[in-house]
């Protein structure tokens, strides 16, 4: 079945953000045709007036031209926080490319998250910005598992795009997310990417909403030996697996000479230095807890 694609007029493409890495969240699309089975952003469906399942519709945003991009000087922009800016229809509609052109000349920090090598089309545009970081989501090196989880481009193409950007002086992040317990081989991904990325983020698989049952059923059918472990983690709320994994990865990074930290993305290194590995397990809960503490003061 063909996806439902429609154009949507919006007053602005910029949304003030509470994300720790951005002042503004910028999403040129609503919906995502990568159709990731574990997509946390599926909650956005309640804002869309679509009956179609998440992954089967796409709203193409049309916004007034940004005529004074310098108003965002000194700001950090996240493209995109809840939908891939380089999903397949970007090749036709070029909303992300249009956004980059409209921001040209502004002294902004861009953080771009994607699972697509289509971003290479805009390499020359990206080079015009003073501060750009491109994050690729890679949670497996197994192409068959990847095909089970999403409709985005192959892992091989993502890795090649990451290296191309890095070789052209663009800072890259390997976002190992979500980590599937006993399926995602984190050390292998780190070894594969450490020579052409500046940062490695780690994030646990956090199951909630409608996709929790989808993933648990998938594990039961495809990896039955792991079903008890997933039951302990996601039904009984046992976090000991993540504690063990944290310790294992800490020692692994020490052995290969990489700095390993928890919930800290503030450390900066020269471009040609080895990447920093940042563990963000359960960072959403940590962030909420920190906000509550600040409010009580």
VEXVO-89743 format. One line per 2 residues: number of its first residue (from 1); for each residue x, y, z of C-alpha. Coordinates in nm, 3 decimals. Example, Ala and Ser with C-alpha at 12.3 -4.5 7.8 and 13.67 -1.06 7.14 Angstrom:
1	1.230,-0.450,0.780; 1.367,-0.106,0.714
This chain:
1	0.000,0.000,0.000; 0.131,0.344,-0.094
3	0.182,0.585,0.197; -0.052,0.879,0.250
5	0.146,1.193,0.157; 0.007,1.545,0.192
7	0.136,1.900,0.214; 0.079,2.097,0.532
9	0.103,2.475,0.573; 0.268,2.578,0.902
11	0.328,2.923,1.051; 0.689,2.847,1.141
13	0.936,2.562,1.106; 1.115,2.657,1.429
15	0.996,2.518,1.763; 1.163,2.615,2.089
17	1.315,2.303,2.236; 1.376,2.156,2.581
19	1.638,1.921,2.442; 1.981,1.955,2.606
21	2.148,1.972,2.262; 1.930,2.236,2.097
23	1.758,2.572,2.140; 1.520,2.492,1.855
25	1.375,2.170,1.720; 1.322,2.174,1.343
27	1.114,1.906,1.169; 1.052,1.959,0.796
29	0.814,1.662,0.799; 0.557,1.505,1.027
31	0.558,1.127,1.008; 0.841,0.908,0.886
33	0.841,0.645,0.615; 1.137,0.461,0.766
35	0.864,0.291,0.974; 1.095,0.185,1.257
37	0.918,-0.071,1.475; 1.068,0.082,1.790
39	1.002,0.447,1.703; 0.941,0.650,2.019
41	0.821,0.943,1.802; 0.502,0.758,1.715
43	0.338,0.963,1.992; 0.336,1.250,1.739
45	0.052,1.074,1.561; -0.195,1.232,1.803
47	-0.110,1.573,1.655; -0.151,1.465,1.294
49	-0.523,1.382,1.241; -0.414,1.070,1.053
51	-0.587,0.733,1.085; -0.298,0.554,0.917
53	-0.044,0.375,1.138; 0.281,0.556,1.213
55	0.517,0.490,0.924; 0.242,0.493,0.661
57	0.180,0.866,0.630; 0.388,1.178,0.573
59	0.299,1.545,0.608; 0.530,1.766,0.402
61	0.561,2.098,0.581; 0.548,2.428,0.392
63	0.651,2.734,0.593; 0.707,3.106,0.524
65	1.056,3.172,0.395; 1.314,3.252,0.663
67	1.420,3.597,0.538; 1.643,3.692,0.831
69	1.841,3.381,0.929; 2.080,3.595,1.137
71	1.811,3.616,1.406; 1.920,3.264,1.499
73	2.289,3.352,1.534; 2.438,3.181,1.837
75	2.153,2.931,1.858; 2.165,2.554,1.824
77	1.915,2.379,1.598; 1.825,2.009,1.600
79	1.715,1.872,1.261; 1.506,1.659,1.317
81	1.403,1.552,1.664; 1.098,1.338,1.578
83	1.127,1.251,1.209; 1.415,1.183,0.972
85	1.498,1.493,0.764; 1.644,1.275,0.488
87	1.376,1.011,0.450; 1.305,0.896,0.092
89	1.053,1.167,-0.005; 1.311,1.437,0.074
91	1.463,1.353,-0.263; 1.144,1.481,-0.426
93	1.023,1.757,-0.191; 1.364,1.892,-0.076
95	1.223,2.050,0.241; 1.544,1.990,0.437
97	1.755,2.125,0.152; 1.529,2.432,0.134
99	1.569,2.484,0.509; 1.949,2.471,0.485
101	1.943,2.722,0.199; 1.722,2.959,0.396
103	1.953,2.936,0.699; 2.261,3.000,0.488
105	2.472,3.279,0.636; 2.351,3.231,0.990
107	2.602,3.157,1.267; 2.410,2.857,1.399
109	2.506,2.519,1.537; 2.334,2.239,1.347
111	2.273,1.892,1.486; 2.126,1.661,1.223
113	1.993,1.313,1.300; 1.938,1.066,1.018
115	1.944,0.707,0.898; 2.000,0.804,0.535
117	2.292,0.866,0.303; 2.078,1.117,0.111
119	2.242,1.377,0.333; 2.550,1.353,0.107
121	2.350,1.541,-0.156; 2.376,1.849,0.069
123	2.743,1.813,0.160; 2.845,2.143,-0.001
125	2.561,2.323,0.180; 2.664,2.175,0.515
127	3.019,2.299,0.466; 2.892,2.660,0.462
129	2.788,2.638,0.829; 3.044,2.700,1.104
131	2.933,2.419,1.334; 2.763,2.100,1.208
133	2.725,1.760,1.367; 2.556,1.472,1.185
135	2.436,1.173,1.386; 2.367,0.837,1.224
137	2.147,0.587,1.406; 2.315,0.247,1.391
139	2.212,-0.024,1.636; 2.327,-0.332,1.446
141	2.573,-0.450,1.182; 2.334,-0.730,1.087
143	2.148,-0.624,0.774; 1.877,-0.887,0.825
145	1.795,-0.760,1.174; 1.799,-0.406,1.036
147	1.544,-0.507,0.771; 1.321,-0.647,1.044
149	1.334,-0.318,1.232; 1.314,-0.039,0.971
151	1.281,0.053,0.602; 1.574,0.296,0.601
153	1.887,0.247,0.390; 2.130,-0.034,0.468
155	2.381,-0.015,0.752; 2.657,-0.036,0.492
157	2.530,0.282,0.323; 2.498,0.464,0.656
159	2.855,0.377,0.752; 2.985,0.488,0.413
161	2.799,0.820,0.443; 2.937,0.874,0.793
163	3.292,0.821,0.671; 3.240,1.051,0.370
165	3.117,1.333,0.593; 3.401,1.281,0.838
167	3.657,1.279,0.557; 3.512,1.614,0.448
169	3.558,1.773,0.789; 3.201,1.734,0.916
171	3.172,1.616,1.276; 2.988,1.285,1.299
173	2.819,1.092,1.576; 2.751,0.720,1.582
175	2.422,0.696,1.772; 2.401,0.336,1.890
177	2.031,0.338,1.961; 1.823,0.167,2.064
179	2.045,-0.103,2.208; 1.856,-0.434,2.197
181	1.970,-0.650,2.491; 2.191,-0.938,2.372
183	2.124,-0.848,2.007; 2.304,-0.517,1.955
185	2.679,-0.585,1.951; 2.794,-0.250,2.089
187	3.172,-0.325,2.093; 3.164,-0.432,1.728
189	2.985,-0.113,1.624; 3.233,0.099,1.820
191	3.527,-0.080,1.658; 3.369,-0.035,1.315
193	3.310,0.340,1.350; 3.567,0.480,1.592
195	3.805,0.592,1.316; 3.549,0.815,1.143
197	3.326,0.959,1.411; 3.385,1.220,1.680
199	3.129,1.102,1.930; 2.950,0.778,2.016
201	2.616,0.791,2.195; 2.467,0.487,2.368
203	2.096,0.461,2.442; 1.897,0.169,2.579
205	1.588,0.024,2.416; 1.303,0.188,2.607
207	0.971,0.020,2.536; 0.649,0.211,2.587
209	0.324,0.281,2.410; 0.186,0.070,2.127
211	0.522,-0.057,2.007; 0.607,-0.232,2.335
213	0.390,-0.532,2.247; 0.519,-0.527,1.888
215	0.882,-0.560,1.998; 0.815,-0.815,2.272
217	0.618,-1.032,2.029; 0.900,-1.002,1.776
219	1.154,-1.117,2.035; 0.931,-1.408,2.138
221	0.894,-1.524,1.778; 1.243,-1.450,1.642
223	1.469,-1.479,1.947; 1.276,-1.711,2.182
225	1.584,-1.775,2.396; 1.591,-1.405,2.482
227	1.222,-1.379,2.572; 1.283,-1.442,2.947
229	1.547,-1.166,2.958; 1.315,-0.917,2.785
231	1.038,-1.015,3.025; 1.265,-0.937,3.321
233	1.369,-0.601,3.175; 1.044,-0.474,3.026
235	0.775,-0.641,3.234; 0.941,-0.680,3.574
237	1.146,-0.358,3.531; 1.475,-0.521,3.627
239	1.764,-0.289,3.530; 2.051,-0.515,3.627
241	2.124,-0.597,3.260; 2.197,-0.230,3.187
243	2.416,-0.203,3.496; 2.622,-0.501,3.381
245	2.641,-0.368,3.026; 2.754,-0.029,3.153
247	3.044,-0.189,3.341; 3.139,-0.410,3.046
249	3.142,-0.115,2.805; 3.337,0.100,3.047
251	3.614,-0.163,3.063; 3.598,-0.224,2.688
253	3.651,0.146,2.616; 3.938,0.163,2.863
255	4.103,-0.131,2.686; 4.087,0.037,2.342
257	4.177,0.385,2.472; 3.842,0.565,2.445
259	3.704,0.800,2.709; 3.376,0.666,2.853
261	3.138,0.896,3.043; 2.778,0.898,3.167
263	2.521,1.157,3.059; 2.778,1.421,2.967
265	2.796,1.563,2.616; 2.990,1.874,2.716
267	3.345,1.747,2.658; 3.499,1.887,2.340
269	3.802,1.753,2.159; 3.993,1.849,1.844
271	3.845,1.699,1.528; 4.118,1.438,1.480
273	4.106,1.309,1.839; 3.944,0.968,1.914
275	3.569,0.978,1.985; 3.418,1.006,2.331
277	3.167,0.737,2.427; 2.868,0.876,2.616
279	2.630,0.641,2.796; 2.275,0.780,2.798
281	2.097,0.479,2.950; 1.764,0.602,3.092
283	1.867,0.962,3.032; 1.503,1.072,2.992
285	1.425,0.969,3.348; 1.742,1.132,3.476
287	1.649,1.456,3.298; 1.297,1.452,3.444
289	1.435,1.386,3.792; 1.681,1.675,3.760
291	1.402,1.910,3.651; 1.189,1.813,3.953
293	1.480,1.882,4.187; 1.535,2.226,4.032
295	1.166,2.306,4.071; 1.172,2.217,4.440
297	1.463,2.453,4.512
